[in-house]
């Protein structure tokens, strides 16, 4: 019998969404007349922008003709998309990221999960709590030492550079689940930490498009010196409804060097080697759809899409505040992070919301120890459902 990777036995079982499902099913069975509204979903609900669809339809047609048919594409993505990203997401904002520093992928989950492959096993990894669980689980699978950076309410849930040494740090801004964002001075402190510790920052900016306030960095590469100590991840999932379509990218600057056994190697080259070995590229059709996001019409549609989720976030945030809850997020992120009232645990609040308002959210305990006492609501539902859910919460808790 072959041996399995024992590190998998060290993963904490995630019962979060299964438990939510069970409790919601039991409630529905007992209350068949009640309409349950979920503000717990992390998936988008609005269809793809028409510009993206048209581009994908055209690409499908190209696949049907010998002259325009495409087989295997470049591992790192087609030039038309990498150029559009370099120009549209970086150069237009004054950030100098070249096309050959961009690697197109099938989304940020795979990228943030797989990037560990280019790092040695004995690196010390720092991870925030509360957290998007992929960062922890993939490092447990790789048997790395993981140290936790607690993100506390008094700091607006921003992770502060720790007093301990780490070789790799995962940061997520705008943050899932807390909805917080890192300011420029906070990111500067992280880049200074990375320089001092010769560490690499893995910067997950999957929700970058939700930033609405001026002065908040959209990219870690807005910070001087970050190009030699950071990798950035982005996704079209929440930006343009690509959760099922699958496309994202990561940026690995050519200045970022890693070391082993007295030798140095560019992280960019190591990742290209990784992708060419383990990945055969994102589908041409999907990349055409993603490139359409960067056209004037695509931009307009994406802005409308994001604005509609932002409006939901505003409704939730203002409704909760009016109902006497304390909450953060929802301004630069699609997530609202709510403090459980009256000392309730996050699962107790889950039950109260379900029983009193027929509304479903996500208990903070599911995102790590520091998430206990908090609760995540999302703005990805329909507008009518969001308004109705908030009304019910106000009526039940005010
Ligand atoms: N990073 C964060 C912080 C997320 O919340 C998610 C999805 O929920 C992802 C990455 C994954 O995004 P993708 O759909 O691009 O894989």
Boltz pocket constraint, residues with backbone or C-beta under 6 A from the ligand:
constraints:
  - pocket:
      binder: B
      contacts: [[A, 42], [A, 106], [A, 107], [A, 108], [A, 109], [A, 110], [A, 112], [A, 132], [A, 172], [A, 174], [A, 175], [A, 176], [A, 204], [A, 206], [A, 234], [A, 235], [A, 236], [A, 237], [A, 242], [A, 243], [A, 247], [A, 248]]
      max_distance: 6.0
